[in-house]
Amino acid sequence: MVRSQLLQKLCNLYPSIFRKDLEKIIEIIFEEIISSLKEGKNIEIRGFGTYKVAKRKARVGRNPKNAEVIQIPEKNVIKWKTSKVFFKRLNKNFTENEISDTY
């Protein structure tokens, strides 16, 4: 699902709210998540998961085109972990010790 599909789904679920207002709500939510992560804060959305900022250490890598050794600098990355509730809903057959027929 992309942002436009999310917006369309919300418009269908809440026809009394203007599309422009729903766009602004989605934008505010994403901007708040981004700004909090930029500040190094963790984000927990109950029933969905947590986002954490972690540092990836600098390391030596290799350019796949010419096999040249390059230095890859340290950088911040986002780690995401599902909540137990979301994991159970996503893997219902797995958590019940049953093998899914869609596997």
N, C-alpha and C positions, 0 to 999 in steps of 0.2 A: 504494500500500500504506500502510495506517495502522498504528499501533503494535499494535493488537489482532490484525491480520492477521499481522504479524511474529511476535508471540508465539505465535500458533496454528501458524505454519509451524515455528518452533523446537520447539514441543511435539511436533509430528508427526515431526520429524527426530530428536529426542532423547527418546524416550519414557521412558528410565530416569531423567531429571532431572525433579524436581517442577516443576509449573507456577509455584508460588510462587517457587522459586529462579530460574527463567528470567525472571520479572517483575523480580526484584531485580537480576539481571545487566543487563537492558536499562536499568533506572532508573539504575544506577551509571554505565553507559557514557554515557548522555545527560547526567547531572549533571556528569560530569568534562569532557565537551566544553563544556557551558555555562559552567562555572566557569573553564576555561582561556581561553575567548573573552572572558569578562568581565574577566580579568586582562590582556587584550591579547596573549595568546600565539597563535601560529599552530598549527594542527593539521594534521598530514599523516597520512593513512591510505593506506599504500602499496597500489597497485593500485586505489584508489578516487578519491582527490582530496585537495585541500588547502582548508582554511578559513582565511581571514584577516580581521582586523578592519580596517576602513578608516574614515576620517572623511569624511562628506559635508559640504561647506562650507555655511554659512548662505547663503540666497538669498531673493530676492523672488519670491513666487508670486501666483497669482490664484485667488480663491474662484470655482469654476465656477457656483455658484448665483446670486451677485449681482455678479460681476466685481469685487469689492472686492480691492484690493491688500493682501497680508499678508506679514509677514516670517516665513520658515521658518527655525527655528534649526538650528545645526550639530548633527549627530548621528552616532553610530557605526552602521555597517552591516556586514553579513557578505558577503564575496566568496568564491565557491566556484569552483574550477577542477578539471576532471576530470584524472585521470592519463592518461598516454599509453596505458597498458594498457587502462583502462576505455573510453577513446575508441575505440580500435581494435576492442574487442569490441562496442561499441554500434553502430559504423559500419563493419562488416566490408566491405560492398559498396563503401562510399565510399573506404575505404583501399586497396581493390584496383582502383581506377579503373573500377569497373563501376557501372552504373545499376541501382538496386534496382527490382524489379518491384512492390514495395509502395509506391513513392513516389508 
